[in-house]
């Protein structure tokens, strides 16, 4: 007589109790979500990753433009205050 055991991880195990030495265990998986919901989740994840990729690309391009502009400008000339020498080393 087959014995049916329900596991907690959504699997069903059928154990043949007629042959205890050669017990056959068959697992059948029950889907948690329908295929359409899994497809919708996959598309949503792909859209989020695409938006993040495009945002990073835009920020990278802006950083290159700012760095390019900073390299093209003339260096700043700073006038330091005069220093008075108070002593010399021996």
C-alpha positions in Angstrom: 0.0 0.0 0.0 1.6 3.4 -1.0 2.1 5.8 1.8 1.7 9.5 1.0 3.8 12.0 3.0 3.4 15.7 2.6 6.6 17.6 3.2 6.8 21.2 4.4 8.6 22.4 1.3 5.6 21.9 -1.0 6.8 18.4 -2.2 4.8 15.2 -2.1 6.7 11.9 -1.5 5.2 8.6 -2.4 6.9 5.7 -0.6 6.3 2.1 -1.7 5.9 0.2 1.6 5.6 -3.2 0.0 9.4 -3.4 -0.6 11.0 -1.8 2.4 14.6 -2.7 1.3 14.1 -1.2 -2.2 11.8 1.8 -1.3 11.1 4.0 -4.2 10.5 7.6 -3.5 9.0 9.8 -6.2 8.8 13.6 -5.7 6.3 15.7 -7.7 6.7 19.5 -7.4 3.7 21.7 -7.1 4.3 25.1 -8.7 3.9 28.0 -6.2 3.0 30.6 -8.8 1.4 30.2 -12.2 3.5 30.7 -15.3 2.0 34.0 -16.2 2.8 35.5 -12.7 6.4 34.1 -13.0 6.7 35.7 -16.4 5.4 39.0 -15.1 7.9 39.0 -12.2 10.7 38.2 -14.6 9.7 41.1 -16.9 9.4 43.5 -13.9 12.9 42.5 -12.7 14.3 43.0 -16.2 12.7 46.5 -16.4 14.1 47.5 -13.0 17.6 46.3 -14.0 17.3 48.2 -17.3 16.4 51.4 -15.6 19.2 51.0 -13.1 21.7 50.4 -16.0 20.5 53.4 -18.0 20.7 55.6 -14.9 24.3 54.5 -14.2 25.2 55.1 -17.8 23.7 58.6 -17.6 25.6 59.4 -14.4 28.8 58.1 -15.9 28.5 60.2 -19.0 27.8 63.3 -16.8 31.0 62.5 -14.8 33.1 62.3 -17.9 31.7 65.6 -19.2 32.5 67.3 -15.9 36.0 65.9 -15.7 36.6 66.9 -19.3 35.5 70.4 -18.6 37.7 70.6 -15.4 40.8 69.5 -17.4 40.2 72.1 -20.1 40.0 75.1 -17.8 43.0 77.1 -17.0 44.7 76.3 -13.7 44.0 78.7 -10.8 46.8 81.0 -9.7 46.8 81.6 -6.0 48.9 84.3 -4.4 50.2 83.2 -1.0 51.0 85.7 1.7 54.6 86.6 2.3 56.4 84.7 5.0 58.9 86.3 7.3 62.0 84.3 8.2 62.8 84.5 11.9 65.9 82.4 12.0 68.4 80.2 10.2 69.7 76.8 11.1 73.3 76.5 12.1 
